[in-house]
Amino acid sequence: MTIRTIGVIGAGTIGRGVAQDFTQAGYDVVLIDVSKNQLDSALRQIGDDLLLHSMFHSKSPTEETGAVVGRVHACTDIGELGAADFVVENVTENWDVKREVYEKIDTICRPGVIFGVNTSAIPITRAASVTTRPADVLGLHFMNPVPLMGTVEVVKGHFTSEKTTDAALGLLGTLGKEGIVVEDSPGFVTNRVLMLTINEAIFCVQDQVATAEQVDRMFKGCFGHKMGPLETGDLIGLDTILNSITVMYEAFRDSKYRPAPLLVRMVDAGLLGQKTGQGFYTY
């Protein structure tokens, strides 16, 4: 199958980054979200990011930005995904929400269209099982910020075919990204390790072992990390951190994945990080 049009579901931080990456690579993109305001915000941000990129590379900013953003068809009608040759889903880490999405798009998209599940914790096999095309479903775990990250965690579900995996790796290659293939397990590799690290760092702050700034300074100074775990948590979104580690706690039944009470309290208070202007830091 020739892939020309990419369906992107969800216009949040990750979804708009995925849309930007594909449209910059020359693909037409159908960007779907339930919120018109979210779609408008996504288009503005994509335009701003592309303008900055083109100015940095001494290209014609207006011409390049207009052409690229013009390839994004943003709408609230999920039925528009009927035009997609490949779909990347980026909705919230909530199984009830994701299940409804897959049940819908399975009836909308043509047979053979591959579904990429962009999740940090929900099993790929579970998503595939509610479709009539389980061999055409795999995980595509894009990292934030998507346009700047050169690697994607590719997750094979129980039913995922080699043909599907090869097609996804080839597609990522057109974006200049490397896909690393791993097996289906809650949290996969990246989040199984990362979420534990962030959660334990939150316990350190909660237990007054150190401040958020001290924790992050040690990770950057001692281990050479570009960002500390709490800065990373703010970037990802503390609600996403809580959802992800809760999924792993429920899947493994292991107390090491127990969410830090401070994390739960901050999410309840709406202190989610960069997207709300306040998390462990003020933005």
Buried (B, 14 or more C-beta within 10 A) or exposed (E): EEBEBBBBBBBBBBBBBBBBBBBBBEBBBBBBBEEEEBBEBBBEBBBEBBBEBBEEEEEEBEEBBEEBBEBBBBBEEBEBBBBBBBBBBBBBBEBEEBBEBBEBBBEBBEEEBBBBBBBBBBBBBBBBBBBEBBBBBBBBBBBBBBBEEEBBBBBBBBBBBEEBBEBBBEBBEEBEBEBBBBEBBBBBBBBBEBBBBBBEBBBBBEEEEBEBBEBBEBBBEEEEBEEBBBBBBBBBBBBBBBBBBBBBBEBBEEEEBEBBEBBBEBBEEEBBBBBBEBBBBEE
